[in-house]
Amino acid sequence: MERIAVITSGGDAPGMNAAIRAVVRTAIYNNIKIFGVKLGFNGLIHSEFQEMDVASVGDIVHRGGTILRTARCDQFNSEEGLKMALEVIENYEIEGVVIIGGDGSFRGAKDLSRLGVPAVGIPATIDNDIGCTDFSIGFDTAVNTALDAINKIRDTITSHGRANIVEVMGRDAGDIALYAGVAGGAENIIVPELPFDIDEICADLNDGKERGKLSHIILLAEGVGHADKSNRAERLSEKIEAKTGIETRATILGHIQRGGNPSMFDRILASRMGAHAVDLLSKGIGNRVVCLVDNKIIDKDIEEALSIEKKFDMELYELSKILSI
């Protein structure tokens, strides 16, 4: 291939810039012209292209967000939108596309490959909810952001003898809550994958209080609860305080988890995945997703990748219960 493009799509994740950098520089190293597409699939439809060089990705490996920016594009999901994107791709003589994002982005990659444009997906989402890869770009950084908050919250609630519910991101997957909870010594972890019993949580609080414990952290994934998820942490804290008499506060971390400098792990993961994606396209191979499995970079067919169910780590969850006694 002589001309390829790179896109970031869906929610931003720390490490996307490191992936862009790896794609751009690996392409240039292999004498392939590389174009950045701004604003995701929306930019693909509306010709938001810029040719990139080595300097285009200088000083970005450590930056959060995405220099190409991202936006939702319902139009791309229609045959008309796909046809418009294909025309733009043909006009720019693009022979392959790297798409950095989550499941929705991979469906876009699958559609492009179906239309004859080889496309490779790179998993980047802080939720770590993509089943084909052990870890997605951005997850490690988000967990460390949550962990830093937990450490600070622990300091203040210990001073006051309180409990605190820390709500983290994770609409359909509880990995941020699980990993940050284990690393932060949380007493309870509530995730969408498993039911929870508020009475058991209250019993844990009361047992801790009787032993002289001065703090209690409860990690709550945002996807837990009924359809109306507004103020879920506050509502739960009020119920727990009413049942136990222990002052219970709620802290919602929100989008702070998406920002910040990517961790060492995410920078290296993004670099490895970006380079692998370009290697695939340079051989004319598309319709693939790059994955990390057992610390090895591999690739899978997009259909297979999308069909793999994300497995919750029950072993780590059980360990969290043992360690929180």
N, C-alpha and C positions, 0 to 999 in steps of 0.2 A: 504494500500500500504506500501511496505517496502523500495522501491528505486525509487526516482524521480530525475529529472534533471531540471536545470534552464538555460535559454538562453536569451541573449539580442540581438535584431536584428534591422536592419534599422539604421536610424540616431540616434546618441546618444542624450540624454536629461538629464538635471540635475535632480537628484532624482532616476535615474536607480540604482545607488549603494545602496540607501536606500531600494529600492524594493528587490534587491538581498539579502541584509542583512535580511529583514523580511522573505523572502522565506526560506533562509537557517536556520535561528534560529527557525522559527515556525516548520519546518520539524524536526529538531533535538529535539525540545521540545516534539514532538509527536512520537519520536523514529523511525523516517523515515530517511534512508540514503539519502543524497543529493549530487548530482554531478553538478558541474558547467561546462558548455559547452563553450569553447572559440571560438571567431570569428563567432558567429551566426550559421546559418544553414550550413555554410561551415565547421565549427567544428563538427557539428552533422554528416556530411557525412564522415569526415576524422578522426573521433575518437579523437577529441581534448577534452577529458574529464579529470576532476580532482575531486576527492572526497573532499568535503568541510566540515569543522568543525566550531565550534564557533569562533575560532581564525581567520579563513579564511576571515571573514567579520568584524573583529575588526577595528575600526578607519576608517570606510568608509562612515558612514551615512551622513557626511558633505561634501563629495567629489563629484565633478562633474564627467561627463563621465561615463564609465563602466569598472570595473576591469576585466570583462570577455571579453571586447573588442567586436567589431562588424565588419561585413564585408558583402558585397553583395555576393549573391550566386545564379546565374541564373540556375546552375545545379540542385538546389533543386526544381525548378519549373517543371522539367521533371519527367516522371514516373520512368526513370532510376535512377535519383537522389533520389527520394523518396524511391525507393527500397534499395539503398545503405544506406540511413539514417535508414531505418527500420531494416536492418541487424545489424547495429552498436548498435541500441537501444536494440535489442534482445540479442546481445553479452554481453552488460552491464547489462542485466536483468532490464532495466528501465521500470517502470510500469506507469509512467505519466510524463508529461513535462509542465513546466511553461514557457511561451514565453512573454518577455517584449518588446514591440515595437508598431508599428502602424498597419495600415490596411494590409499591405503586410505580416507582421508577423502573423496576425490573419488568413490570408488565409493559411499560413503554418500550423498553429494550426489546422485549419479545415481539411487539408489534412491528418495530422497525426491521428486525431480522426477518420477519414473515414477508415484508415487502421488498426484501433483497438488500437491505443495508445491514451489514454485520455490526452487531452491537454487543457490548460487554458491560455487565453491571458490577459495581463495587458497593458492598454493603456499608452504609454509613447512617446510623441512627443510634441515639443515646439509649433507647429502650432495649436494645439487644434482643429484639423480637423476631429475628430472621433465623429460621430453623436450619439453614444449610451451613451456617458458619458458627464456630464456637463463640467468637466475639465479633461485633461490628465496630467500625470506626466511631469514636465518640463516647462509647460506653464507659471505658476506663476513666476518662476525664470526668464524666458526669458523676460517677461513683465517688471519685476523690473530692469533687465539689461538695457533694452531699455529706461525705465523711468529715470534711472541714467544718461544715455547719453543725454537725452532730457534736463534735468536740467542743465547740463554743457554747452550744446549748447546754451540754452537760455541766460546764463550769457554772453557769448562772442558776440552773435549777437545783444544783447541789447546795448552793448558797441559801436557797429558799426552801429546800425540802419539797420540791414539786415533781410532778410528772409532766412530760411533754410529748405530744404527738407530732412527729415530723412527717409531713406529707411530701413525697417525692414523685417524680414523673414515672409513668408506666401505665399507659391506658389499658393494654391487654397483657402485659408481661410485668412480672414483679421482680425482675433481676436487679434493678437499681436498689430497691428496698432490701432485697435479700443480701446482696454483697455489701452495701453500706451498713446494713444492720449488723451483720456478722463482724465486720471490721471495726465498727463503732461500739460494739458491746451492747447493742440494743436488747432490752428485756423481752420485747415482743415484736414480731414482724407480721404484717397483714398484707397479703398479696391477692390479686384477682384469681389466681389459679386454685386457691384453697379456701374453704369456708373458715370463718373464725367465730369464736364464742366470747362475747363481751364479758360474760361472767367469769370465764377462765382468766381473762386479762385482769379483771378486778381482783380476783383471788391472788394473782401474782403480785399485784401492787400491795395488797394488804399483808401478804407474807413478807415482802421486802421491808415494809414499814416496821413490822414486828421485829425484824432482825436488825433494825437500826439503819436501814438503807436510806440515803438522802436524795436519791435521784432515780428516775425511771423513764427510759426512752422507749417509745413505741414508734416503729417505722410503718408508715401507711402508704401504699402505692395508690396513685390517683384513680386507677381504674376500679377500685373496690367500691361496692355499694350499688344502690339502685340507679335508675335512669337519671334521676335528678342528683347530680354529683356536686352541686354548688354547696360550699361551706361544709363539706363532709367531715373534715378534720375538726372543725369547731363543734359540730353537732356531736361527734363521738366524744370529744373531750368533755362536753357538758354532761353526757350520760355517765361517763366514768367518774367524774367528780361527784355527781349525785349519788352514785352507788357506793363510793368508797370514802367520801369526805376528804379525799386528798386533792389539793389544788392541782388542776390539770390544765395546761395551756396547749395551744396548737400553733405550729409554725409551718407555713406553706412555702416551700423553696421556689416553686414555679420555674420560670424561664432562666433563672440564674444558672440552672444546671446545663443549659445549652451553650453558654458562653465560656469565655476564659481560654487561656493558653492550653493547647492539648498536651496531655502527658507524654512521657517518653514512649510508653507502650503504644499510644495512638499514633504518634508520629512515625514510628517504625512500621506499625501495621499498615498505615496508609501508604507509606513509601513502597513497601513490598507488594501490596495489592495494585497500586498504580502502575508499577513497572510490569507486573504480570499481565495486566489488562492490555497494555501496549504490545507486549510480546505476542499475545494471542492475535490481535488485529494484524500485526506485521506478517503473520502467517495466513491471513485471510479467514481466520476463525472468529465467528460471532455466535450469537444466541447462547452466551455463557454467563455465568456469575462467578466471580472470584470469591473464594472461601478460605477461612483459616480452620483447619481440622488437625488436631493434635500438634499444633504449632507448625504445621506445614501449609504453605500456600498451594492450593489446588483450584480447579475450576469444575463447575458442574453445568449441565444443560439447564437452561432457564426454567423449562417446564418442571424438571425434577426438583430444582431449587425451590420453586414456589410451592411444590406439593409437600415439602418436608415440614412436619409439624415441629414447632419450637417446644423442646422438652424443659420442664421446670426441674431444677436441681434439688430433688427431694433429699439427697444425702446431705447437702450443705444446709438445707432447711432444718433437718433433724439435728444436725450438729449445733445449729444456733439455739435450739431448745435445750440441748444438754449444757451448753456453755453459759446460758442465761439463768441457771438456777440460783 
